[in-house]
Amino acid sequence: MSINKNFSNSFTSTCILCNRKSNLISSVLGLCLDCIRNYPEKSRRIASDTHKKVRKEFQLPQIPPKDSDGLYCGLCINNCKIGQGSKGYCGLRIKHKNKIISCNGIGEDKALVEWYHDPLPTNCVADWVCPGCVGSGFPDYSYSPGTEYGYKNLAVFFGACTLNCLFCQNWHFRDMILKSSPINTADELVSAADSKTSCICFFGGDPSAQIDFALYASKKACQSKKGKHLRICWETNGTMSSKYLREAVLVSLKTGGCIKFDIKAFDDNLYFVLTGSSNKNTLRNFKIASKFIPERESPPLVVASTLLIPGYIDEIEIKKISEFICALNPDIPYKLLGFCPQFYMSDLPPTSKELAYSCLETAKKCGLRNVDIGNRNLLL
């Protein structure tokens, strides 16, 4: 099994279960969407084998460990029980002296992480409601009633994740795990947030696997910029434990930032087939975060997004996600993202305009009042 970086729109694969052929079937999975829905147990077993092979190529634990002599990590949905000599599913957590820590000196003040500056406006998932891009929340949380020209975002990219998405749009974070580099400190991150940095966004990978560092560094950065705007935002799969989720929400609430949940699928079996894990923490954490919305209506505190993967995320799935969001708060912004063929799903086509706009109408019909399409340049 190897990563195919060459996209071909004419490539067709066959579903293992029904023998259907289509260019909307991922060759690495060998499962069509109908069979995933109609045969959940069979499709789950097949997908499980695929995820194990993919993770083995990157020297990552094939499944969340449940060692008899282990201790529970409790950091995320995987809740690994890590024994001596084992690593957590994320590839960073280990057992040391009868407690769970992160390896290579990683912890609250060090992380497997890198960063760069993006001039505002930037390609943010929440760009159409973001204080830095459109001035929402001015003057309390933004320097400008419009775009914060002349200011920048500090994009903080973590080199670990709690999921194993076969379509990963930032799959190169795995190289950081293999190299155990770069490892940087919280002080170095704080120093990178200069006088023209008006927001920090934690993404990756995912901040969930190193959430202790992200929280510590964000609070330290805010202290160093006291009296100035420094919004703290998160782009996350939402798999961290609820304890850490609440802390992340409160940091964003106070600073004018937001927490952007990537809700990859609503059906738990489909979610597992695509990511190798469950969406239970994500949906539960989204509910928890939405309870804080009345404390600050502008700029939006909670934002949702879904990647429109051709052949796997359709109007049915978007309807379920939209109904879930709308039941919590119909004003929660929802971004439908165009798919770029990546990682082990590089043989799929990009999202079509037809699918994107059909899903947009579906979300609106469910009652959501603030829906947008992202990555429009990728749409076929």
C-alpha positions in Angstrom: 0.0 0.0 0.0 1.4 3.4 -1.0 0.2 6.9 -1.3 -1.0 7.8 -4.8 -0.5 11.5 -5.4 -1.7 11.4 -9.0 -5.4 12.1 -9.4 -7.2 10.6 -12.4 -10.9 11.5 -12.9 -11.3 8.4 -15.1 -10.1 6.0 -12.4 -12.7 3.4 -11.3 -12.7 1.0 -8.4 -14.9 -1.9 -7.4 -16.8 -2.3 -4.2 -15.8 -5.5 -2.4 -19.3 -6.2 -1.1 -21.5 -5.5 -4.2 -19.1 -5.5 -7.1 -20.3 -2.0 -8.2 -17.7 -0.1 -10.2 -17.4 3.7 -9.9 -14.9 6.6 -9.8 -16.6 7.5 -6.5 -15.3 4.4 -4.8 -11.9 4.7 -3.0 -9.6 1.9 -4.1 -7.9 1.8 -0.7 -11.3 1.1 1.0 -13.0 -0.9 -1.7 -16.4 0.1 -0.3 -19.2 2.1 -1.7 -21.4 4.4 0.4 -24.5 2.2 0.0 -22.7 -0.8 1.4 -21.2 1.1 4.2 -24.8 2.1 5.2 -26.4 -1.2 4.4 -23.8 -3.5 5.9 -22.3 -1.7 8.8 -20.6 -4.7 10.5 -19.0 -6.0 7.3 -17.8 -2.5 6.2 -16.4 -1.8 9.6 -14.3 -5.0 9.6 -13.0 -4.2 6.1 -12.2 -0.6 7.0 -10.5 -1.7 10.2 -8.0 -3.7 8.2 -7.4 -0.8 5.9 -6.7 1.6 8.8 -4.2 -0.9 10.4 -2.2 -1.2 7.1 -2.1 2.6 6.7 -0.9 3.2 10.2 1.7 0.5 10.0 3.3 2.3 7.0 3.9 5.3 9.3 5.0 3.2 12.3 2.0 4.2 14.3 0.0 1.9 16.7 -2.5 0.0 14.5 -5.3 0.3 17.1 -5.7 2.2 20.4 -3.7 0.0 22.9 -5.6 -1.7 25.7 -2.6 -3.3 27.5 -3.4 -5.4 30.6 -0.6 -3.7 32.5 -1.5 -0.3 31.1 -2.8 3.0 32.4 -5.6 4.9 30.8 -4.6 8.1 29.0 -8.0 9.8 29.0 -6.9 12.6 26.7 -9.2 11.8 23.8 -11.9 9.5 22.4 -9.4 6.6 22.0 -8.8 6.5 25.7 -5.7 4.3 25.2 -4.6 1.9 28.0 -0.9 2.2 27.6 1.5 -0.3 29.0 5.3 -0.2 29.4 6.9 -0.1 25.9 3.7 0.9 24.1 2.6 4.2 22.6 -0.8 5.8 22.5 -2.8 5.9 19.2 -1.5 9.4 18.5 2.1 8.2 18.6 3.1 10.5 21.4 1.8 9.2 24.7 3.7 6.6 26.8 3.7 5.1 30.3 6.6 6.3 32.5 7.0 5.7 36.2 3.4 4.7 36.7 1.9 7.7 34.9 1.1 8.7 31.3 3.2 11.4 29.7 4.2 12.5 26.2 7.5 11.2 24.9 10.6 13.2 23.9 10.2 15.7 26.6 6.9 16.9 25.1 4.3 18.2 27.6 2.8 21.5 28.8 5.8 23.6 27.8 7.1 21.6 24.8 5.3 20.2 21.7 5.9 18.5 18.4 4.8 21.6 16.6 5.7 24.3 14.0 4.1 27.6 12.9 4.0 30.3 10.3 2.4 33.7 9.8 -0.5 34.3 7.4 -1.4 37.8 6.5 -5.0 38.7 7.1 -7.4 38.0 5.5 -6.4 34.3 5.4 -7.9 31.1 4.2 -9.6 30.3 7.5 -12.5 27.9 7.8 -14.4 30.7 9.6 -13.3 33.5 7.2 -16.8 34.8 6.4 -17.5 35.4 10.1 -14.0 36.0 11.4 -13.0 39.3 13.2 -9.7 39.3 11.3 -11.3 38.8 7.9 -14.6 40.7 8.1 -14.3 42.7 11.4 -17.1 41.0 13.3 -16.9 41.9 17.0 -15.3 45.3 16.4 -14.0 47.1 18.5 -14.0 44.6 21.4 -12.2 41.8 19.5 -10.9 43.3 16.3 -8.7 46.2 15.3 -10.9 47.1 12.3 -14.6 47.2 11.4 -13.5 45.3 8.2 -10.5 43.3 7.3 -7.5 43.7 9.6 -5.1 44.6 6.8 -1.5 44.8 8.1 -2.1 42.2 10.8 -1.5 38.5 10.7 -2.5 35.1 12.0 -0.1 32.8 13.7 -1.0 29.3 12.3 0.2 26.7 14.8 0.5 23.2 13.2 0.7 20.2 15.5 2.5 17.0 14.4 0.1 14.5 15.8 -3.6 13.5 15.5 -6.1 11.4 17.3 -7.8 10.1 14.1 -6.6 8.3 11.0 -8.5 10.0 8.2 -7.8 8.2 4.9 -8.6 11.5 3.1 -6.3 13.7 5.3 -5.7 17.1 3.8 -2.6 17.7 6.0 -1.3 14.1 6.1 2.4 15.2 6.2 2.1 15.8 9.9 3.0 12.1 10.2 6.5 12.9 8.9 6.9 15.0 12.0 6.1 12.0 14.2 8.6 9.8 12.3 11.3 12.4 12.7 10.3 13.5 16.2 10.9 17.0 15.0 10.5 19.9 15.3 10.0 20.2 19.0 9.5 23.8 20.1 8.7 25.5 23.4 5.8 27.5 24.6 8.1 30.5 25.1 9.2 30.2 21.5 5.6 30.2 20.3 4.8 33.3 22.5 7.8 35.1 21.0 6.4 34.4 17.5 3.2 36.3 18.4 4.6 39.7 17.6 2.9 43.1 17.7 1.1 42.5 14.4 -0.3 39.1 15.4 -4.0 39.5 16.2 -4.9 35.8 16.2 -3.5 32.4 16.9 -5.1 29.3 15.3 -4.2 25.8 16.5 -4.6 23.1 14.0 -2.6 20.2 12.5 -2.8 17.2 12.7 -5.0 18.2 15.6 -4.5 20.1 18.8 -6.3 17.3 20.7 -3.2 15.1 21.0 -1.2 18.0 22.6 -4.0 20.0 24.1 -2.1 20.6 27.4 0.6 22.5 25.5 -1.9 24.4 23.4 -3.8 25.6 26.4 -0.7 26.6 28.3 0.9 28.4 25.4 -2.3 30.3 24.5 -2.8 31.5 28.0 0.8 32.6 28.2 0.6 34.4 24.9 -2.5 36.3 26.0 -0.7 37.4 29.2 2.2 38.7 27.1 -0.2 40.7 24.9 -2.4 42.1 27.6 -4.3 45.1 26.5 -4.1 44.1 22.8 -6.2 41.9 20.6 -5.1 38.3 20.4 -7.9 35.9 19.5 -7.3 32.2 20.2 -9.0 29.8 17.7 -9.0 26.1 17.2 -9.5 23.9 14.1 -10.2 20.5 15.6 -11.8 17.1 15.1 -13.3 17.6 18.6 -12.1 14.3 20.0 -10.4 15.7 23.1 -11.9 14.9 26.5 -14.6 17.3 27.6 -12.5 18.7 30.4 -10.0 20.1 27.9 -12.7 21.1 25.5 -14.3 23.4 28.1 -10.9 25.0 28.8 -10.4 25.6 25.1 -13.9 27.1 24.7 -13.3 29.5 27.6 -10.0 30.8 26.2 -11.7 31.5 22.9 -14.7 33.0 24.5 -12.6 35.5 26.5 -10.3 36.5 23.5 -12.9 36.8 20.7 -11.7 33.6 19.0 -13.7 30.5 18.0 -13.6 26.8 18.0 -14.1 25.2 14.6 -15.4 21.6 14.7 -14.7 19.4 11.7 -17.8 17.2 11.8 -16.6 14.6 9.2 -19.8 12.5 9.3 -22.8 12.1 11.4 -23.3 8.3 11.0 -20.9 6.7 13.5 -20.1 3.7 11.2 -19.4 5.9 8.2 -17.2 8.1 10.5 -15.3 5.0 11.6 -14.8 3.8 8.0 -13.3 7.2 7.0 -11.3 8.0 10.2 -10.8 4.8 12.1 -12.5 6.1 15.2 -15.8 7.2 16.7 -17.5 10.6 16.5 -19.1 10.4 19.9 -16.7 12.8 21.6 -17.0 15.2 18.7 -20.8 15.4 18.8 -20.8 15.5 22.6 -18.2 18.3 22.7 -20.1 20.2 20.0 -23.1 20.2 22.3 -21.1 21.3 25.2 -19.5 24.2 23.3 -22.8 25.4 21.9 -24.1 26.0 25.4 -21.6 28.8 25.7 -22.9 30.7 22.6 -25.3 33.0 24.6 -22.3 34.4 26.5 -21.0 36.0 23.3 -23.0 36.1 20.2 -20.6 38.1 18.1 -18.2 37.1 16.8 -19.5 33.5 16.6 -17.9 31.3 19.2 -18.7 27.9 17.6 -18.3 27.1 13.9 -18.8 23.8 12.1 -17.4 22.4 8.9 -17.7 19.3 6.8 -15.4 18.1 3.9 -17.5 17.1 1.0 -15.8 13.8 0.0 -17.3 12.6 -3.3 -18.9 9.2 -3.0 -19.0 9.3 0.8 -20.4 12.6 2.1 -23.7 13.3 0.4 -26.9 15.3 0.9 -28.2 12.6 3.3 -25.2 13.0 5.6 -25.3 16.8 5.3 -29.0 16.7 6.3 -28.3 14.8 9.4 -25.4 17.1 10.4 -27.4 20.2 9.7 -30.4 19.0 11.7 -28.0 18.2 14.6 -26.5 21.7 14.5 -29.8 23.5 14.0 -31.4 21.7 17.0 -28.6 23.3 19.1 -28.6 26.8 17.5 -29.6 27.6 13.9 -27.2 30.6 13.9 -24.1 28.4 14.2 -22.0 29.1 11.1 -21.5 26.0 8.9 -18.9 25.7 6.2 -19.1 23.0 3.5 -15.6 22.4 2.2 -14.5 21.4 -1.3 -12.4 18.2 -1.3 -8.9 18.1 -2.7 -7.8 14.5 -3.6 -5.2 13.6 -0.9 -3.5 10.9 0.9 -5.0 7.4 0.4 -8.1 8.9 -1.3 -6.2 10.7 -4.0 -8.0 8.5 -6.6 -11.3 10.2 -5.9 -12.4 13.3 -7.9 -12.6 16.8 -6.4 -16.0 17.9 -5.1 -18.4 18.8 -7.9 -20.2 22.1 -8.0 -23.5 20.2 -8.2 -22.8 18.3 -5.0 -21.6 21.5 -3.1 -24.6 23.6 -4.1 -27.0 20.8 -3.5 -25.6 20.3 0.0 -25.8 24.1 0.6 -29.5 24.0 -0.2 -30.0 20.9 2.0 -28.3 22.7 5.0 -30.4 25.8 4.5 -33.7 23.8 4.2 -32.8 22.2 7.6 -33.0 25.7 9.1 -29.4 26.8 9.3 -29.1 30.5 8.7 -25.4 30.9 8.1 -24.0 28.4 5.6 -21.1 28.9 3.2 -19.1 26.9 0.7 -15.3 26.9 1.2 -12.5 26.0 -1.2 -14.7 27.0 -4.2 -11.6 27.0 -6.4 -11.4 23.2 -6.1 -15.0 22.6 -7.3 -15.3 20.8 -10.6 
